Amino acid sequence: LSTAAPRRFGNAGGRWHLLFSTHRDGTSLAHLLRTTSGAGPCLLVLRDVQGNLFGAYCSSLGDSEGGELYGDVRFYGCGESFLFAITRLQLPSPPTGPSVNAESGGARLGLYPYRWTHRNTHFIRSDGEGLFVGSGGAHGLWIDGSLLHGSSGRCETFANPPLPFASACVASATTDVASGCLPSEAEAAGGGGNEGDGGGRGDGGGDEAGGEAGVEGEGEGEVRFECAALEVWGVDEIVCRALRLCEGHVHVRASS
């Protein structure tokens, strides 16, 4: 994640501070927004009940003043915001030889960032209906006020597949992860899942990897999920250190 964040906050930045955790702070979106307001850019990471990992980098969270009105709703943030899914990368088996420990191919975590398409500026919305990241066609990520339920679908803002499906897929290590070409739109929208894996079929029922993530949501191509855990990290060390809530809180190096 540190490589996907803006460079000034990523590998070249300072420490990240844990601003909110459902395990520590409970399940209230209102509490989350009060905690993150004024904290600068934030990284929201959640795990659903199927074990899928995904989330959003928000250029700000809870600071809706100054945003743009679209009808009766207000979006805020900037084009540095993005959605992401964390998936498993299947590594090839190493060559065998006298100097090589011949272990079978393993799996590592890979990151799929879905960045701003410039098609609209519907970055972040937080109000009585929940937290929204991305819009147009569907909401890229929506989480309700209890932080227990949500949905994800392809949106014009980030051109992302449903994030639970993207996380459930297993990709080859030779795939260009940064391009977002895997998981493919066909797989995310119900094109039959990954070859040889069965991760993320959009048939409304899911599969062993996707589970209940295959349940259709209200918008076109949206899938619902249940949130098992959610954390929000402040990535601007200078801003976070000035917040009283960060005193004594867990922090990590961005490069870890």
C-alpha positions as CSV (number, residue, x, y, z in Angstrom):
1,L,0.0,0.0,0.0
2,S,2.8,2.4,0.7
3,T,3.9,2.1,-3.0
4,A,0.5,3.1,-4.2
5,A,0.0,6.1,-1.9
6,P,1.3,9.5,-3.1
7,R,5.1,9.5,-2.8
8,R,5.2,12.1,-0.1
9,F,3.2,9.8,2.2
10,G,4.4,6.4,0.9
11,N,7.8,5.0,0.9
12,A,9.3,8.4,1.0
13,G,7.0,9.6,3.8
14,G,6.9,9.2,7.6
15,R,4.8,7.1,10.0
16,W,1.2,6.2,9.5
17,H,-1.1,6.5,12.5
18,L,-4.1,4.3,13.3
19,L,-7.0,6.7,13.6
20,F,-9.9,4.3,13.8
21,S,-10.5,0.6,14.2
22,T,-13.8,-1.2,14.5
23,H,-12.1,-3.6,16.9
24,R,-11.0,-0.7,19.2
25,D,-13.6,2.0,18.5
26,G,-16.8,0.2,17.6
27,T,-19.0,0.3,14.6
28,S,-20.2,3.8,14.0
29,L,-19.6,5.8,10.8
30,A,-20.4,9.1,12.7
31,H,-17.6,8.3,15.2
32,L,-15.2,7.4,12.3
33,L,-15.9,10.7,10.6
34,R,-15.4,12.7,13.8
35,T,-12.1,10.9,14.3
36,T,-10.8,11.4,10.7
37,S,-12.0,15.0,10.2
38,G,-9.0,17.3,10.1
39,A,-6.5,14.3,9.9
40,G,-5.7,14.8,6.2
41,P,-5.4,12.0,3.7
42,C,-6.5,8.6,5.0
43,L,-6.2,5.0,4.0
44,L,-9.4,2.9,4.7
45,V,-8.8,-0.8,4.7
46,L,-11.6,-3.4,5.3
47,R,-11.9,-7.1,5.4
48,D,-15.3,-8.7,4.6
49,V,-16.6,-11.9,6.2
50,Q,-15.2,-13.9,3.3
51,G,-11.7,-12.7,4.0
52,N,-11.5,-10.4,1.0
53,L,-9.3,-7.2,1.5
54,F,-10.1,-3.9,-0.2
55,G,-10.6,-0.3,0.5
56,A,-9.9,3.3,-0.5
57,Y,-7.3,6.0,-0.3
58,C,-9.2,9.2,0.5
59,S,-7.5,12.6,0.0
60,S,-9.7,13.7,3.0
61,L,-12.4,11.9,5.0
62,G,-15.1,13.7,6.9
63,D,-14.2,17.2,5.7
64,S,-17.1,17.8,3.3
65,E,-17.0,21.6,3.5
66,G,-16.0,23.1,0.3
67,G,-17.0,20.1,-1.8
68,E,-19.2,20.2,-4.9
69,L,-22.9,19.8,-4.9
70,Y,-24.4,17.4,-7.4
71,G,-28.1,17.7,-7.1
72,D,-28.8,17.4,-3.3
73,V,-25.6,15.5,-2.5
74,R,-22.1,16.8,-1.9
75,F,-18.9,15.1,-3.0
76,Y,-15.4,16.2,-1.8
77,G,-11.8,15.2,-2.2
78,C,-9.5,15.3,-5.1
79,G,-8.0,13.1,-7.9
80,E,-5.4,11.5,-5.6
81,S,-8.1,9.4,-4.2
82,F,-8.4,5.8,-5.5
83,L,-9.9,2.4,-4.8
84,F,-8.0,-0.8,-4.4
85,A,-8.3,-4.5,-3.9
86,I,-5.7,-6.8,-2.4
87,T,-5.5,-10.2,-4.0
88,R,-3.3,-13.2,-4.0
89,L,-0.5,-13.4,-6.6
90,Q,0.4,-17.0,-7.6
91,L,4.2,-17.2,-7.8
92,P,5.8,-19.7,-10.2
93,S,7.8,-22.6,-8.9
94,P,11.6,-21.8,-8.7
95,P,13.9,-23.8,-10.9
96,T,15.4,-26.9,-9.4
97,G,19.2,-27.2,-9.0
98,P,22.0,-27.9,-6.6
99,S,22.0,-24.3,-5.3
100,V,18.3,-23.7,-5.3
101,N,15.9,-24.6,-2.6
102,A,13.2,-26.3,-4.7
103,E,10.0,-25.2,-3.1
104,S,6.6,-25.2,-4.8
105,G,5.3,-21.9,-6.1
106,G,3.7,-19.9,-3.3
107,A,1.3,-17.0,-3.0
108,R,1.9,-13.4,-2.1
109,L,-0.4,-10.4,-1.8
110,G,-0.7,-8.1,-4.7
111,L,-2.4,-4.7,-4.9
112,Y,-4.7,-3.5,-7.7
113,P,-5.2,0.3,-7.5
114,Y,-8.1,1.8,-9.5
115,R,-7.3,5.4,-10.0
116,W,-9.2,8.5,-11.2
117,T,-10.5,8.2,-14.8
118,H,-11.3,12.0,-15.1
119,R,-14.8,11.1,-16.1
120,N,-16.4,12.9,-13.1
121,T,-15.3,14.3,-9.7
122,H,-17.5,12.1,-7.5
123,F,-14.6,11.2,-5.2
124,I,-16.0,11.0,-1.6
125,R,-19.4,11.5,-0.1
126,S,-20.3,11.1,3.6
127,D,-23.7,11.8,5.0
128,G,-26.7,10.1,6.6
129,E,-26.8,7.5,3.9
130,G,-23.3,6.3,4.5
131,L,-19.8,6.6,3.1
132,F,-19.4,6.6,-0.7
133,V,-16.3,6.5,-2.7
134,G,-16.8,6.9,-6.5
135,S,-20.1,7.2,-8.4
136,G,-21.6,7.0,-11.8
137,G,-23.3,3.8,-12.9
138,A,-22.7,2.4,-9.4
139,H,-20.9,3.3,-6.3
140,G,-17.3,2.2,-6.3
141,L,-17.5,1.6,-2.6
142,W,-20.4,2.2,-0.2
143,I,-20.4,1.5,3.6
144,D,-23.5,2.0,5.8
145,G,-23.7,3.9,9.0
146,S,-23.1,0.8,11.1
147,L,-19.9,0.0,9.3
148,L,-21.3,-3.6,9.0
149,H,-22.7,-3.7,5.5
150,G,-21.7,-2.3,2.1
151,S,-21.6,-2.7,-1.6
152,S,-19.2,-2.2,-4.5
153,G,-19.7,-1.8,-8.2
154,R,-18.1,-0.4,-11.3
155,C,-18.2,3.4,-11.2
156,E,-17.2,6.0,-13.7
157,T,-15.0,7.8,-11.3
158,F,-12.5,4.9,-11.0
159,A,-13.6,2.3,-13.6
160,N,-13.2,-0.5,-10.9
161,P,-14.7,-3.9,-10.9
162,P,-16.7,-4.9,-7.8
163,L,-13.9,-4.9,-5.1
164,P,-14.9,-8.1,-3.3
165,F,-14.7,-10.0,-6.7
166,A,-11.3,-8.4,-7.5
167,S,-9.9,-9.4,-4.1
168,A,-11.2,-13.0,-4.4
169,C,-9.3,-13.6,-7.7
170,V,-5.9,-15.1,-7.9
171,A,-3.6,-13.6,-10.4
172,S,-0.3,-14.7,-12.0
173,A,2.8,-12.9,-10.9
174,T,3.5,-12.1,-14.6
175,T,0.3,-9.9,-14.7
176,D,0.8,-6.2,-14.8
177,V,-1.0,-5.5,-11.5
178,A,-0.6,-1.7,-11.7
179,S,-2.6,-1.7,-14.9
180,G,-5.7,-3.1,-13.2
181,C,-6.2,-5.5,-16.2
182,L,-6.8,-8.3,-13.7
183,P,-9.2,-9.1,-12.4
184,S,-10.8,-8.4,-15.8
185,E,-14.1,-6.7,-16.4
186,A,-15.5,-10.0,-17.7
187,E,-14.5,-11.8,-14.5
188,A,-15.8,-9.0,-12.2
189,A,-19.1,-8.7,-14.1
190,G,-19.7,-12.4,-14.3
191,G,-17.6,-13.7,-17.1
192,G,-16.8,-17.0,-15.5
193,G,-14.1,-16.3,-12.9
194,N,-10.4,-17.0,-13.1
195,E,-9.1,-19.9,-15.2
196,G,-8.5,-22.8,-12.9
197,D,-9.5,-20.9,-9.7
198,G,-13.2,-20.2,-9.8
199,G,-12.8,-16.9,-7.9
200,G,-15.5,-14.4,-8.4
201,R,-18.3,-15.5,-10.6
202,G,-21.0,-13.0,-11.0
203,D,-23.9,-15.4,-11.0
204,G,-25.6,-13.9,-8.0
205,G,-24.5,-16.7,-5.7
206,G,-20.8,-16.4,-5.6
207,D,-18.5,-19.4,-5.1
208,E,-16.1,-20.7,-2.4
209,A,-13.7,-17.8,-2.9
210,G,-16.3,-15.1,-3.3
211,G,-19.1,-16.4,-1.1
212,E,-21.9,-14.0,-0.4
213,A,-20.0,-11.3,-2.2
214,G,-21.8,-12.5,-5.3
215,V,-25.2,-11.2,-4.1
216,E,-26.4,-8.4,-6.4
217,G,-26.8,-4.9,-4.9
218,E,-29.1,-2.1,-5.9
219,G,-27.0,-0.6,-8.6
220,E,-26.0,-2.2,-11.9
221,G,-23.2,-4.7,-11.3
222,E,-23.0,-4.0,-7.6
223,V,-22.3,-6.7,-5.0
224,R,-23.0,-6.5,-1.4
225,F,-20.7,-7.5,1.4
226,E,-20.6,-7.8,5.2
227,C,-17.7,-6.1,6.9
228,A,-15.7,-8.1,9.4
229,A,-13.1,-5.5,10.3
230,L,-12.3,-1.9,9.2
231,E,-9.3,0.4,9.9
232,V,-8.5,3.9,8.9
233,W,-4.9,5.1,8.9
234,G,-3.7,8.7,8.7
235,V,-0.8,8.9,6.3
236,D,0.3,12.5,6.9
237,E,2.6,12.2,9.9
238,I,2.9,15.9,10.5
239,V,-0.9,16.4,10.7
240,C,-1.5,13.3,12.7
241,R,1.1,14.2,15.4
242,A,-0.8,17.4,16.0
243,L,-4.0,15.5,16.8
244,R,-4.7,14.6,20.4
245,L,-6.3,11.4,19.3
246,C,-3.0,10.1,18.0
247,E,-1.3,10.3,21.3
248,G,-0.3,6.8,22.3
249,H,-1.9,5.3,19.3
250,V,-0.4,2.6,17.2
251,H,1.8,3.8,14.3
252,V,3.8,2.1,11.7
253,R,6.5,3.1,9.2
254,A,5.1,3.6,5.7
255,S,7.6,1.3,4.2
256,S,6.6,-1.6,6.4
